[in-house]
Amino acid sequence: MNFPSLKTFEVEPRITDFLNIKFEEYQNTFSSGSLLPEDNFKGGYQTGNLLEWEDKEYSNFRSTYLRDLTVNLFEIDKPLKIQFFYNHMLEYGKGSSMGKHTHIHNEDYVMFIYLNDCNDGHTGFYLNDQQLEYKERTTVMVKPIKNTGAFFHAGIPHEGFPTYENKKIFVMGIRIDLS
């Protein structure tokens, strides 16, 4: 088998265009957004779990385009049962960042799709952060570029570095069942 730890990918512009439209619709409907712990995400807007959002267009998009994209990212022949556990979108305000964290407590894999271009606000992935020497030589920095994404194991520590360009990102937590 060939399970990825971290890989970047490209998506068609229609995917990011659709997500940007839905993000704006969500923000217009729910102006306050959802709050993450203040010590982790500073100065931005986060949607609630979009799996709970009663929007038929988004639900259809998720069950077709996002499901197909996810299955293709695994690149395995074995039949794979996937469950989307959490979907949300973030808009980083000027100077905001996301502290180092993992998703291992909820998911098996995570998919990011960058919804706009930013010259700053890179995502840092720490493939081995157990000792300073290892962390320094195994850090992967991903620049937010519209129509690109990152797909990674939920146990990989990562963080969103400060941005002054209002970075937007779609995040999806994925659970898999190989039985």
C-alpha positions as CSV (number, residue, x, y, z in Angstrom):
1,M,0.0,0.0,0.0
2,N,1.0,3.6,-0.5
3,F,-0.5,5.8,2.2
4,P,0.7,9.4,1.9
5,S,2.0,11.3,4.9
6,L,2.0,14.7,3.1
7,K,1.4,15.7,-0.4
8,T,0.5,18.9,-2.3
9,F,-1.9,18.9,-5.2
10,E,-3.8,21.2,-7.6
11,V,-7.5,21.6,-8.0
12,E,-9.6,23.0,-10.8
13,P,-10.5,26.7,-10.4
14,R,-14.2,25.8,-10.4
15,I,-13.6,24.0,-7.0
16,T,-12.0,27.0,-5.4
17,D,-14.5,29.4,-7.0
18,F,-17.4,27.4,-5.7
19,L,-15.9,27.2,-2.2
20,N,-15.3,31.0,-2.2
21,I,-18.9,31.6,-3.2
22,K,-20.1,29.3,-0.4
23,F,-17.8,30.9,2.1
24,E,-19.2,34.3,1.3
25,E,-22.8,33.0,1.6
26,Y,-22.0,31.4,4.9
27,Q,-20.4,34.6,6.3
28,N,-23.4,36.6,5.2
29,T,-25.7,34.2,7.0
30,F,-23.6,33.6,10.1
31,S,-21.8,36.9,10.7
32,S,-20.2,35.8,14.0
33,G,-18.7,32.5,12.8
34,S,-17.4,29.9,15.1
35,L,-14.6,30.4,17.6
36,L,-11.5,28.4,18.1
37,P,-9.6,28.7,21.3
38,E,-8.0,32.2,21.3
39,D,-4.5,30.7,22.0
40,N,-4.7,28.7,18.7
41,F,-6.4,30.9,16.1
42,K,-5.9,34.6,16.5
43,G,-7.8,37.3,14.6
44,G,-9.8,35.5,12.0
45,Y,-13.1,34.0,11.1
46,Q,-14.0,30.3,11.1
47,T,-17.2,28.7,9.8
48,G,-18.9,26.1,11.9
49,N,-18.9,22.5,10.8
50,L,-20.2,22.7,7.2
51,L,-21.4,19.1,7.5
52,E,-24.2,20.6,9.7
53,W,-24.9,23.4,7.2
54,E,-28.3,22.9,5.5
55,D,-27.1,24.1,2.1
56,K,-28.1,21.6,-0.7
57,E,-25.5,22.9,-3.2
58,Y,-22.7,22.5,-0.7
59,S,-24.0,19.1,0.3
60,N,-24.1,17.9,-3.3
61,F,-20.6,19.4,-4.0
62,R,-19.2,17.6,-0.9
63,S,-20.7,14.2,-1.9
64,T,-19.5,14.4,-5.5
65,Y,-16.4,16.6,-6.1
66,L,-14.9,16.5,-2.7
67,R,-15.5,12.7,-2.3
68,D,-13.9,12.0,-5.7
69,L,-10.9,14.3,-5.0
70,T,-10.4,12.6,-1.6
71,V,-10.5,9.1,-3.0
72,N,-8.0,10.1,-5.8
73,L,-5.6,11.6,-3.3
74,F,-5.2,8.3,-1.5
75,E,-4.0,6.6,-4.7
76,I,-4.7,3.0,-3.5
77,D,-6.4,0.1,-5.2
78,K,-8.1,-1.2,-2.0
79,P,-11.7,-0.2,-1.6
80,L,-11.8,2.6,0.8
81,K,-14.6,3.8,3.0
82,I,-14.2,7.5,3.9
83,Q,-16.2,9.6,6.2
84,F,-15.9,13.4,6.3
85,F,-15.7,14.3,9.9
86,Y,-15.3,18.0,9.8
87,N,-15.4,20.7,7.1
88,H,-14.8,24.3,7.7
89,M,-13.3,27.4,6.1
90,L,-11.0,30.0,7.7
91,E,-10.3,33.6,6.8
92,Y,-7.2,34.9,8.5
93,G,-7.4,38.5,9.4
94,K,-4.5,40.8,9.0
95,G,-1.7,39.6,11.3
96,S,-3.5,36.5,12.3
97,S,-2.0,33.0,12.6
98,M,-2.8,29.4,13.7
99,G,-0.8,27.8,16.4
100,K,1.0,24.5,16.0
101,H,-1.4,21.6,16.4
102,T,-2.5,18.2,15.0
103,H,-5.9,16.7,14.1
104,I,-5.1,13.2,15.4
105,H,-7.8,13.5,18.1
106,N,-10.5,13.6,15.5
107,E,-9.4,12.4,12.1
108,D,-7.0,10.2,10.2
109,Y,-6.2,12.6,7.3
110,V,-6.7,16.3,6.6
111,M,-7.1,18.1,3.3
112,F,-6.5,21.9,2.9
113,I,-7.5,23.8,-0.2
114,Y,-6.1,27.3,-0.4
115,L,-8.8,29.7,-1.6
116,N,-6.6,32.7,-2.5
117,D,-3.0,33.6,-3.1
118,C,-0.8,35.0,-0.3
119,N,2.9,35.9,-0.2
120,D,2.9,35.2,3.5
121,G,0.9,33.0,5.8
122,H,2.7,29.8,4.8
123,T,1.7,26.5,6.4
124,G,4.5,24.8,8.2
125,F,4.4,21.0,8.4
126,Y,6.8,19.3,10.9
127,L,7.4,15.8,9.7
128,N,9.4,15.0,12.8
129,D,9.3,17.6,15.6
130,Q,10.6,15.4,18.4
131,Q,14.0,17.1,18.6
132,L,15.1,20.5,17.4
133,E,17.6,19.0,14.9
134,Y,14.9,16.8,13.4
135,K,12.3,19.5,13.3
136,E,14.7,21.9,11.4
137,R,15.6,19.4,8.7
138,T,12.1,17.9,8.2
139,T,10.0,21.1,8.1
140,V,8.0,21.6,4.9
141,M,6.7,25.1,4.1
142,V,3.7,25.4,1.8
143,K,2.8,28.7,0.3
144,P,-0.9,29.5,0.1
145,I,-1.6,29.6,-3.7
146,K,-5.2,29.5,-5.0
147,N,-6.2,26.2,-6.6
148,T,-3.6,24.2,-4.6
149,G,-3.9,22.1,-1.5
150,A,-2.2,19.9,1.0
151,F,-3.3,16.4,2.0
152,F,-1.7,14.9,5.1
153,H,-1.8,12.5,7.9
154,A,-3.7,14.0,10.9
155,G,-0.8,13.3,13.3
156,I,1.6,15.7,11.5
157,P,2.0,18.9,13.6
158,H,1.5,22.0,11.5
159,E,0.8,25.7,11.9
160,G,-0.3,28.7,9.9
161,F,2.3,31.5,10.0
162,P,1.1,35.1,10.3
163,T,-0.4,36.7,7.3
164,Y,-1.2,40.2,6.4
165,E,-3.1,39.3,3.2
166,N,-6.3,37.7,4.6
167,K,-5.5,34.1,3.7
168,K,-8.6,31.9,3.1
169,I,-8.5,28.1,3.4
170,F,-10.9,25.2,3.3
171,V,-10.2,22.4,5.8
172,M,-11.6,18.9,5.7
173,G,-11.1,16.2,8.3
174,I,-11.3,12.6,6.9
175,R,-11.7,9.3,8.6
176,I,-10.9,6.1,6.8
177,D,-12.1,2.5,7.3
178,L,-9.9,-0.2,5.7
179,S,-11.9,-3.2,7.0
